[in-house]
Amino acid sequence: MQDNQKTEMSRRLFSKLAITALAFTALATWQVPVAAAETLVINTDRSGAGQKEAMNKIAADFEAANPGVTVNINYSDVESYKTSIRNFLVASPPDVAFWFTGARMRAFTQRDLFEDLTSFFDENNLREPMKPFIDAVTADGKQYMMPTNFNVWGFFYNKAVFEKAGIAPPKTWDELMAASAKLKESGIVPFAIGTRDLWANALWFDFLTKRTAGLEFYMQLMDGKASYTDDKIKKVFEIWKDPIDKGYFLDNASSYGWQEAIPFLNQGKAGMYLLGPYVLTSLPAEARGNMGFFPFPKVDPAVPDYEQVSINGVGIPKGAKNKDLAKKFLAFLAQPTQLDAFAKGGSVVPARSDAKLDPNDFASVQLKLVEDSAGSSQFYDRDTNPDMAQQGMKGFQEFLARPDRADAILERLEATRKRVFK
């Protein structure tokens, strides 16, 4: 056979082999499954700089540990989120949604809008380390959220202002009023407050009720079993009215959101602010050292110190598209290193009993306060029915501006209680 004929046959044979090889390659590619790209969508109101930075890092680490997964996080401010969650849980549910626990959570579980996570706690050995917080995420014996962190509430004060006025952190209501009088005489507003965001003012009602009527009565009120026209609540309003009448609160408080009132404290125009650790996370790092903290003072010596301890959590909407991936993310977030970092970013305490806290961090102060307390509730709008909470907080806002309307406000709230808890 001539050389050119051999060459042509070789070329044809190579061409057939190449085509066959490509066919096998295509078949092999079709037969062997390739990991599909997945996107995890997270909606959250934890949008403070510290927690946002921590969450972005957690998301990046989760992506690295799960090739092919992309995490998209939709951040929102707290007040906007309270409105938007009512819509997106129904119309466009994400895979993961951060939210409040307690009554706020149950308002959605009653509508079957959160996935049952009861088995998740057992599968990931979380029931024991999260035991102190399980009740807050439980409805009808089932768990619907994973607790992420908790925080306490109390008075943040400007150390320089207190020092200049010769004031020590008050331990009793009388001492608090005496300190307020000193500050007022010096041209300093004793209490910064912003009630445009209604919840901020509820702290005063919660603490005064628990410090005078006790925790059991307070929880009866939250459950609709006690009356807003009870003498115990009238006494709360009488005590509260005194500092209002004396001008100890920031003027036109309803003009300010809770964050907008913080500069008055930071700039020394106000001496104290009854709030949570969000005071610290809302300030530049260099200003935090001038912020001190003390618990709400004792009002009635015969009543134990019951504290305000709010637990936050995260859940999986019932309509989520990627529930298995969402559970995988929650298990990842629940790891001590991740939950510690996330909590520290917000100056709050991780919701694990085995958390190792920095003794110099504000989280340690909060934990100590919880350990020393006689008991606690969460927060007015987390402990009672949402409709009752909304009307109650409107009433508290009105009372701060017009304390002379106390009786009318309480009568209106009592009518709401009877309607809501009928």
LOSETI-530122 format. One record per residue: residue in one letter; x, y, z of N, C-alpha, C in turn. Coordinates in steps of 0.02 Angstrom, whole numbers, plus 50000, padded with zeros to 5 digits. Example, Ala and Ser with C-alpha at 12.3 -4.5 7.8 and 13.67 -1.06 7.14 Angstrom:
a506604971650390506154977550390506604983550390 s506424988850354506844994750357506455000250394 
//
This chain:
m500434994050000500005000050000500455006250000 q500255010949958500675016949953500615021150016 d501145025250025501175029250087500595034150094 n500395037050037499855041950042499185038750060 q499085032350037498475028750055498465027150129 k499065025050156499115023550228498975029850269 t499225035250245499125041650281498385043450285 e498035042550227497325044150225496915039650271 m497095033050273496735028350317496855030050390 s497475031950405497635033850474497245039950495 r497185044650449496825050850464496095049350479 r495795045050436495095043350446494985039550512 l495445034850527495405030950588495455035650649 f495915040250647496005045050702495385049350712 s495085051250653494485055450655493915051650689 k493825045150672493295041050701493405040150777 l494045038950794494205038050865494065044450905 a494235050050873494125056450907493385057750918 i492985056150865492265057250870491975052650924 t492215046250924491985041550974492155043851045 a492775046351052493005048751118492575054651142 l492415059151096492005064851114491305062651135 a491045057551100490385055051116490385052051186 f490905048051202490955045151268491035050551322 t491425055751305491525061251352490875064751366 a490485066051313489845069451321489375065051362 l489385058351348488955053851384489145053651458 a489815053451470490055053151539489855059451577 t489915065151542489735071451574488995071651592 w488595068751548487875068751560487695063851616 q488075058351621487915053151670488145054951741 v488715058551748488985060151814488685066751838 p488315066751893487995072951916488495078051940 v488385084251924488805089751946488425093551999 a488775095552053488445099152108488105105352081 a487455105752092487075111452067487205117652109 a487235123252076487325129552112486695131052151 e486765133152213486185134752255486275141752285 t485715145152294485735151752325485315151652388 l485605153852442485265154352506485085161752517 v484455163152526484225170052536484065171152610 i484365176252639484265177852710483995184852717 n483455185652755483185192252772483325193452846 t483595199252862483765200752931483705208052948 d483545209353012483525216253037484145217753079 r484615212953083485225214053122485715217953077 s485565224253067485925228153018486425233153048 g486535232753115487045237053145487725235153117 a488185239853116488835238853084489185232553109 g489185231553174489545225853203489245219153183 q488585218453190488275212153173488255211053098 k488215216353059488235215652987488905212952964 e489435215652992490115213352976490195205952996 a489945204253055490005197353079489605192653034 m488995194553016488575190252974488875189352904 n489165194652876489495194052811490065189052814 k490435189052868490995184352877490725177252884 i490195176352922489895169752931489645167052864 a489325171452825489075169352760489645167352713 a490185171152715490755169552672491065162852693 d491105161652757491385155352781490925149452763 f490275150652764489795145452745489865143852671 e489955148952630490055147852558490685143852546 a491225145452582491855142052574491795134652594 a491395133352644491305126452668490815122452625 n490445126052581489945122852539490015125452467 p490505122852429490615125052361489985124652319 g489865129852280489275130152238488695133852270 v488775135652334488245139252370488405146752371 t487905150752357487955158052363487455160452414 v487675164752459487235167452511487085174752495 n486445176152487486215183052477485865185552540 i486105191052569485825193652631485485200352618 n484845200752636484475206952630484425210152699 y484795215652709484795219052773484255224452774 s483965225452833483455230552841483495233452911 d483295239752919483285242452987482705239353025 v482745239353090482275235853133481555237953120 e481425244453118480735246853112480425245053045 s480805245552991480545243652924480405236152922 y480845232452954480795225152953480155222752987 k479955226253040479345224353076478735224453030 t478755228852980478205229252932478305224352875 s478915224052848479035219952789478965212452801 i479125210152862479085202952875478375200352870 r477895204552885477195202452878477015200852806 n477355204352760477225203352689477655197852659 f478315198052673478735193252637478655186152661 l478445185052723478325178152745477765174852705 v477315178952678476755176352639476895176652565 a477125182452541477185183552469477835181152439 s478395182352472479055180552444479525178352499 p479385172652530479785170552588480505168952570 p480985171452609481685169652600481805162652628 d482415160252626482565153752654482675154152729 v482915159952752483055160952823482805167952842 a482475168452899482225174952921482375175852996 f482705181253012482825183053082482205186553110 w482065185353175481465188453204481495188053279 f481005191053311480935190853384480615184253405 t480755182353466480445176253492479825178153534 g479555173353571478985174753614478345175953575 a477945180753599477285182053568477355184353496 r477895187953480477995190153411478085184253364 m478455179153386478535173053346477865169353340 r477515168653397476895164753397476355167953354 a476385174453344475905177753299475965174953229 f476555172653210476665169853143476575162253142 t476765158853197476675151653198475935149853199 q475525154153228474805152953228474515153053158 r474875156353113474665156653043475065151753000 d475455147453033475845142252999476335145252949 l476695150452971477165153952926477895152352941 f478025148352994478715146253009478745138653011 e479295135952986479415128752984479525125953055 d479275120053067479385116553130480115114253133 l480485116653185481195114953192481325110353252 t480805107153277480885103053336481435097753329 s481425094053273481925088753263482615091653250 f482645097853226483285101053211483725101553274 f483415103053331483795103653393484115097053414 d483745091653404484015085053422484545082753373 e484425083853310484895081753257485575085253263 n485565091353291486185095253296486435096053368 n486155092053413486375092053484486355099153514 l485815102753500485755109653524485275110353583 r484915105153599484415105653650484705107253719 e485275104353735485585105453801485915112353805 p486375114153758486695120753764486215126653757 m485645125553723485165130953714484555130253760 k484605125853808484045124353853483725130453886 p484125135353911483815141153944483385145453898 f483455144453832483115148853785482575145253744 i482505138753756482045134753716481315137153724 d481115138953784480415141053795480235146953751 a480705151353740480565157453701480415155953628 v480645150153603480535148453533480035142653526 t479655141453579479185135853580478465138253576 a478075134753536477355135953531477005129253525 d476535128053569476165121653569476635115653572 g477165116353612477615110753622478125109553567 k478135113853516478605113153461479055119353455 q479655118353429480115123953420480095126353347 y480035132953339479965135753272480535140553253 m480975142053300481545146253285482145143553323 m482735145853303483345144353341483555150753375 p483625150753441483845156853476484565158553455 t484695164953446485365167053425485725170853481 n485365175153516485685179153568485165182153615 f485385184953670484935188553714485275194853737 n484885199553762485165205653790484735208053848 v485025211853892484655214753947484575222253934 w484165225453975484025232553967484155236154033 g484355242254029484485246154090484695253154070 f484985256854117485175263754104485895264254080 f485985267354023486655269454000486725276754019 y487315278454045487405285354067488075288154043 n488095294754037488695298254017489145299154078 k489705295454079490145295554138490405302554153 a490595306254102490865313054113490345317654143 v489715317054120489175321154147489045319354220 f489035312954236488915310854305489485313154351 e490095312554327490675314554367490655321954382 k490515325954331490495333154340489955335254389 a489385331554387488825333254431488895329954500 g489415325754509489515322454573488985317154587 i488785313654535488255308654541488535301554534 a488325297054577488495289954572487905286354541 p488005280654507487445276954479486925275254533 p486305277354524485785276354575485615268854584 k485455267054646485245260254661484515259754681 t484215265454696483505265554715483145270954674 w482485270554673482095275554636482205282454664 d482235283054730482345289654761483025292554740 e483525288254737484185290554715484165292654642 l483785289154602483715290854531483395297754523 m482875298954563482535305454560482985311054585 a483385309654637483845314754663484385316454611 a484635311254577485135312354525484835316454467 s484215314954451483865318554397483775325854414 a483625327154477483535334154499484185338054492 k484745334854510485405338054503485565339654431 l485435334754388485575335754317485145341454288 k484515341354306484045346554282484275353454303 e484505354154365484755360554391485375362854353 s485755357954326486365359654289486235360854215 g485605360654196485445361854126485505355654083 i485545349754115485605343454078484935339854081 v484705337354024484095333254023484245326554057 p483895324754109484055318454143483985312254098 f483415311854060483285305854022483205307253947 a483665304653908483575304653835483065299353818 i482655300553769482155295653747481885297653679 g481745292653638481435293853573480845289153566 t480245291953565479645287653564479295287253497 r479595290153445479295289253379479275281753362 d479815278253384479805270953383479495268753449 l478875266753447478465266153507478765261653561 w479135256553542479365251553590479825254453644 a480215259553626480725262053673480415264353739 n479815267253737479495269853797479185264353839 a479065258553809478765252953846479225250453901 l479865251753894480335249653946480155252554014 w479955258854015479775262054077479175258654109 f478685256954068478095253554094478275246654120 d478675242954082478865236154102479225236054169 f479745240154174480145240154235479745242454296 l479375247854288478995250454345478455245454368 t478165241854321477665236854339477985231054376 k478535228554349478865222854381479195224754448 r479435230954453479765233154515479265234954570 t478625235554553478125237254603477595231754613 a477375228754558476835223754561477105216554555 g477725215954536478015209254531477935205954463 l478315200754452478325197254387477675193454373 e477405190254424476805186254413476215190554389 f476125196354421475595200854399475735203354328 y476355205154315476535207654250476355202554195 m476525196154207476385191054157475635189854151 q475265190654205474535190154201474255195654155 l474545201554162474345207154119474515205654046 m475105202954035475315201253967474865195953935 d474605191453977474175186053952473445188053950 g473305194353965472615196853962472195194854022 k472505192454076472135190054135472105195154191 a472435200854183472405206354233472175212554197 s471905217254234471605223254206472075229254205 y472015233354152472415239454148472145244854194 t471545243754221471285248554270471375246054341 d471755240754350471925238354416472315243654454 d472225243954520472575248954560473335248354553 k473585242354540474305241454533474565245154471 i474175245354417474385248954357474295256454367 k473775258354402473685265454418474275268054459 k474525263854504475105265854544475725266754500 v475805262354451476365262854404476345269654369 f475755271654345475685278054310475795283954357 e475605283254419475735288654468476485289654479 i476845284254487477575284654497477905287554435 w477685285254377477965287354313477825294754300 k477245297054323477025303854310477485309054343 d477765307254400478175312054438478765314754397 p479205310454369479755313154329479525316554264 i478945314554238478685317854179478485325054197 d478115325754251477895332454272478485336954288 k479035334054311479615338054330480075339654270 g479875337454212480255339054151480915335354146 y480935329154170481555325354169481675321654103 f481165321554060481235318153996481365323053939 l481695320653887481845324753828481195327653800 d481185334153786480595337353757480455334453687 n479815334453670479595332153604479885325353586 a479855320753634480155314153625479875310453564 s479245311653547478945308153490479225310553423 s479625315753425479945318253363480575314253346 y480805310353394481435306753384481325299153383 g481695295853337481725288553340482215286753396 w482225280353416482655278553473483385280053460 q483615279153398484315280553382484455288053380 e483965291853359484065299053352484135302553419 a483935299153473484005302153540484685300653571 i485045295853543485695293953572486205299653571 p486245303753518486725309253519486655314053578 f486045314953604485945319153663486355316353722 l486365309753727486745306553781487495307053767 n487695305653707488405305653689488705312653695 q488315317753676488575324653677488515327853746 g488255324353795488215327053862487625331653873 k487145331753825486545335853833486025332153875 a486105325553881485685321453923486125316953965 g485875315154024486295311154069486215303754063 m485605301254049485455294154049484985292253992 y484985285753976484525283153925484355276053945 l483715274653956483485267853972483405264153906 l483885259753893483895256253828484315249953834 g484445246753778484855240753776485545242153749 p485935236953735486625237753712486685241253644 y486105242553612486115246053548486375253153556 v486375255653618486705262153630487435261653610 l487765256353631488475255453618488615254453544 t488205250253512488335248753441488145254553395 s487775259453422487585265353382488085270953389 l488585270053431489085275253443489755273353411 p490145278253391490825276653367491235273453423 a491705269253405492085265353454492405269853507 e492655275653486493005279953534492545283153586 a491895283053573491415286153620491145281153670 r491235274753658490935269653701491235269453771 g491865271353776492195271253842491885276253891 n491535281253866491225286253909490515284153930 m490305278253908489635275853926489665270953984 g489305272454037489245267854093488565264554092 f488465259654135487835255954137487645254354209 f486995254954225486755252454289486045249754279 p485855244654318485185241654311484645246454332 f484035245154311483475249154334483445248654409 p483415254354445483455254354518482855250854552 k482945249054613482415246054653481905251554670 v481275249854661480735254654675480395252954741 d480175246754748479875244354811480345239254842 p480615240654901481085236054933480805229054944 a480145228454946479835221954958479775217754895 v479905220754837479835217154773480525215454746 p480655209054729481305207054701481455210554635 d482085210454616482285213554553482175208754495 y481635209854459481495206054399481755209954339 e482115206654295482455210154241482085209254174 q482325212954126482065212854058482585209354015 v482425203353992482905199453953482575197453887 s482805200253832482515199053767482925194053727 i482585189153699482925183853661482745184553587 n483255184853545483155185153473483275178253442 g483015177353383483085170753352483065171153276 v483095165253245483085164653173482685158453154 g482295159053102481875153453082481885152453006 i481535147152985481465145552915480735146452895 p480575151152852479885152052831479585145752801 k478945144752812478615138652786478665138252710 g478675144052677478695144052604479395144452575 a479915143352616480605143752591480735138552536 k481155140352488481295135852432481845130852448 n482315132852490482905128652504482935126952579 k482465123052603482415121752675483005117552701 d483235112652662483795108552685484425112752691 l484535117152641485125121552643485055126552701 a484435128852713484315133452768484485130252835 k484285123952844484445120352906485195119452913 k485525118252858486245117552859486575124052881 f486305129652858486575136152878486455137452952 l485855135952976485695136953047486155132753091 a486295126653070486755122353108487465125353109 f487655128453053488305131653047488335137753093 l487805141753092487765147753134487765146053208 a487465140253225487405138253295488055136253328 q488575135053288489225133153316489475138753362 p489775137053419489985142153468490395147853439 t490875146253395491295151653368490895156553326 q490415153953287490015158253244489515162353285 l489175159053331488675162553371488995167753417 d489585166153442489945170953484490135177153445 a490385176153384490595181753342489995186153324 f489445182853307488835186553288488575190653346 a488565187653406488325191153465488775196953483 k489425195753481489905200953500489835207053454 g489665205853391489585211353344489025216053364 g488545213553404487985217753427488005219253501 s488565217753534488635218753606488095215153645 v487885209353619487385205353653487705198653674 v487305194153703487565187953730487335182053688 p487785177653667487585171853626487105167353665 a486615164553630486105160353662486345153153670 r486905152353703487165145753721487425146053793 s487235141153833487445141253903488185139653910 d488495136953856489205135353858489635140753826 a489345146653815489725152153784490285154453830 k490855155953801491425158453839491495165853824 l491345170053874491325177153863491955180653886 d492125186053851492675190253872492455194153934 p492815193453990492605196854052492595204454046 n492925207153996492945214353986492395216753938 d492025212053910491515213853861490855215153897 f490435219453868489785221053899489335214953904 a489465209853864489075203653868489135200553937 s489715201153968489815198354035489395202054087 v489325208554079488915212554124488185210254119 q487965209054058487275206954047487145200054077 l487615195454066487535188754092487495188754169 k487915192854200487915193354274487245195954299 l486965200854264486325203654284485775198354281 v485795194254229485295188854222485385183754278 e485995181954291486135176954343485915179354412 d485955185754425485785188554490485045190254498 s484675190054443483975192254445483535186854476 a482955189054501482465184454530482025181354477 g482095183654416481685181354360481655186754307 s481345185254251481335190154197480745189054150 s480595194254113480135193854057480535196453997 q480235196053938480605198153878480535205653865 f479935207753846479825214753827479075215353814 y478795221053827478065221953820477805219353753 d478115221353698477845219353633478075212353611 r478445208853654478605201853641478225197153687 d477945199853740477615195753791476855195753784 t476575200753751475855201053745475635200653673 n474985200153663474705199753595474915205953554 p475105205053491475345210753450474845216553446 d474195215053441473695220453438473675224353503 m473705220653559473715223853624474345228053632 a474905225153610475545228653616475535235353578 q475265235253518475255241353478474855246853512 q474275245053537473855250053571474155252153637 g474465247453672474795249153735475355254053726 m475775252853676476355257153664476135264153640 k475585264453603475315270953584475085274753646 g474785271053692474555274153754475135276753796 f475685272953799476275275153837476575281453805 q476585281553738476845287453704476425293653720 e475765292753720475315298253735475405300553808 f475505295753853475575297353923476195301653936 l476745300153901477355304053910477245311353889 a476825312453838476685319253815476135322553855 r475645318553877475065321253913474895316853974 p475295317354027475185313154086474505314354119 d474185319954104473535321354133472985316854104 r473145313254051472655308854019472705301654044 a473045300654099473175293854123472545289554128 d472035292154160471425288154170471105286254103 a471065290954058470755289653993471165284453953 i471825285053958472255280253923472155273253950 l472135272554016472055265954046471365263054031 e470855267154030470185264754012470185262153940 r470535265653896470565263553826470955256953819 l471495256353857471885250253854471495244353882 e471095245553934470685240253962470165237953911 a469885242553874469405240753822469745236453769 t470355238253752470735234353703470875227353729 r471065226953793471205220353823470585215853819 k470015218453835469395214453833469235212253763 r469385216553714469235214653644469735209353619 v470375210353634470895205953608470885199053641 f470765198953707470805192653744470115189753761 k469615191453722468945188953737468895181353729 
//
